[in-house]
Amino acid sequence: MYDRNKILYTIIFFIISSILFIPCFVYGEEITLNHALELFYKNNYDIIINRYEIDKAYGDYVASRIVPNPSLSVNYTGLKPGLSRGENTQIIYRLDQLIELGGKRGLRIQSANEMLEATRLAHKDTVRTLLIGFYTHFYNVLLNELNRDMAKEELARFDRVLSIGKMRHSAGFLSLIDYTKLKIARIDIENTLASLEAQYKNEIAAFNLLISTDSVYRPSKKEVREDFPSYGENELLEVAYNNRFDLLSLQRQHKASEYALMLAKRQRVPDITVGGEYGGYGPQMNTGYGAGIAVNIPLFYQNQGEILKRTAENSQIKIQIERVKRQIQLDITQALNNYRTAIKIFDSYRVQRDEMEELLKNSEKAFSLGGINVLELLDTHKTYREFTTKYHQAMIQAAIHRDLIKVYTGEIR
C-alpha cells in the first residue's frame, strides 16, 4: 500500500512539475538584440524580396557591357524556271557588325554601374526603414513581458492580502461586503493577467514573423537597459549626411543620370556598320569577295527627345537630393526631441519608483493591522499598478527612441 501511494505521489509530482515548466517552452528561447538583428537581416521576407532589385540592376549592368550581335544574311538571285542557274545567278553570304562610336558603350556601362550601386544603397535604406518596425516590435514584446510579470507579482501579492482579509473576516474584523470586494478585485487582476498573457503571445508571434525563423524566440529582458547617452543635433546631422542610404543612393543616381545625359548627346554621333561578303555567280558559281560600310546620317532626328528627357531627369534628381537633405534634418530633429522627451518622462517616474514600492508595502502592512480599510487598500493597488505600467512604458519608449536615433542617422548597416 505504501509503495502504491509513493508511486502515485511521484506521478502527481511529475505531472505538476511538467505543467509548471510549460511556460518556459511556450514563449521560446531568449534572444539578444544583436542576435535578433542578425536573423532579421538574413531572414526577413521584405528584405529578401527587395534584395532582388539588386539582381535586376546587375542584369542591366551585364547587358550594358555586351557588344551588339553581328547579323548574317544570305541572298540567292537569278533563278530560272526549274531552279536552274543562269549567267545572272548569284548567291551572296554577308556578315555585318555594328560599331558604336563616340564612347557610347563606355557611357552606358558607367551609367549602369552607378545605377547598380544606387540600387544597393537603396536596398540598405529599405532595410533601415524596416528597422523602425523591428525595434518597435522588439521592445513592445519586452514591455508586454514586464507588464505581464507585474500582473503575476500583483496576483501573488494580492493572494496574501486576500488570505489576511479572510482571517480578519473570520475573526469578525472585516465585513462580508469588504471581503467580497477583495475577492472581486482579485478576479479583475486575474482577468488583466489573462489579457496581458494573450497580448504577450501576439507580440511574440509578430516579432518572430519579422525574423522569420523556424524556432520561436523572445527578446531577452537583459536588453532593457537604463543607459541613455546624450547627443548633439549638429553631431547627429553630420553623421546622417555621411551615412543615410537614401541620400547616398540619390547621389549615385545623379551620377548615373549625368552619364545617361552624356550618352543621349553622344547618340548624335553616327554609328557605322561594317560587313564582308562572300559569293558566287553564274552557272559555274565563280566565287568572289566583297566588303561594305553603312553610316546613318543624323539629318532630321538627332535624339532631341531623349536629351530633353534625360535633362529633366537630372534636374529632378537634384531636387530630390535637396528634399532628402531637408528630410534628414527633420528626422534628426524629431528623433532627438522624442528621445529627450522620453528620457524626461522616464526620469519623472524613476525618481518616484522607490516611494511607490514603499507606499504599497506600508499599505498592505497597515491593512493587515486594521489601519486602513479595503477601499483605501484597493485604491493604493490601483495607483501602484497604473504607476508601474506607465513606468515600464516610459522606460521602453526611451529605449526605442535611443535606438531609433541610430536608424535615422543611418549608422546601422
Steps between C-alpha positions, in 0.01 A plus 500: 500500500783731587674430171179577305459833677864581437461424130180709485665794672798474262270505196310800635828678571625454144165609353498817708865567422441462125207739517703755690784488250283526186520885479878478467453329164180667379659843467820378336868548554640833616686696233726803524447811292812438290400139427147612409645759262712233329192282445301803382761595239525140382141375504253788484271450201481868402879526503538187286236620253659842466848347460397375154498864387880477516494193276282683248736798499794263457323353197483849346870546575591170331288593199675836469838329454393272215606587147214499243457173314615474137241427233530232231309520173478265200371615159435274204388671177465421130325165512344380173192277461589157626741655751787492251784749520565757233755769421339743747460249786664619821530367854646734764582439866541822697606569860443850650612641835380820663780712649398769750699821486533795734561294815134397526572154638726635773241758609228235502717277722580785740134598527392141567778456757391812689139379495614164637677670791200728552273194518724337759483814711124524449469142624693593814266795550204263471657290774555816705134593466390148598718524811254753643236227513755247627603709800139587577399133503810391694440745783122459496550132578716601795241754612225238494721257688576758770130579541411131504762429767369793699148355481630162617675660795192704580281190495737314734520800729124548497450135593692570820281804561192290433610237752543774759155634410355151540649468848375844599156417364494170691603686815224758450729793422406525130148522366367261237459780244865606543618141477290458183656813354841344553398183319353695209818709480696177469282393206581830328873444552466146367318622189764769445770234519315283245469797265869583536593137436303504173653830396846370582448191282376716212804728523734198502327362190537835320864525606581150372338583167749786468803277554336211307654193664372150564582537871309723742693778670419763759710810569722476805404727789870576541458732202295738715782732602465835667801653325398803299792697351467862399529618138551830323293584193791626287698188580212276395440698180862463396481126553169478311624692196790255472303182566136531395450250221212686336726804450797290388277310257368820343854632462594188304178531298603856415834376367318235298270769364796713394649207309159428343475865388846484347402177327185660359708784355756258357222319314522784250839360399421254217588134543638295216425151379780313330453176310668245286351268242579188309308381200484329168343587164417343168431140409839392634468700819821695458590622850589850615540714812369843594474752785269783590434773750177674608462826696173646626474871423357706792331745270156529656491309828790580734365336818341827611222331696733275701730794580207703633379203704842436654549871575169510687591180686831650608333814633236289675761298689676819613176620657446158658845523661414837651168366625665197662755724672214703648324177595813377677518823695133461599550133594796581725322792665187298569693190612711705740195684638315171550804346669552790739131514583491123562797524737339790686174306542684188613707695753182643651377147569839360598543741792162388640560128457633424850236719660221309325648165606515620860144635482362166382696308761384727783138494379487120503660496845251761623208299365617186678504701824164666433652844444329555160180367350446295184426796273821671600697181439339445158564862408867458593526186286337677207732799536803271518386299198441811289832650608697184424334462159594859411849446641554199274354682201721806558811284534426303181416815304832653604679182387319500164582865429860441608547228238294676233748787503751261344241405239437862406872574475557188287772362729346151504614299200 
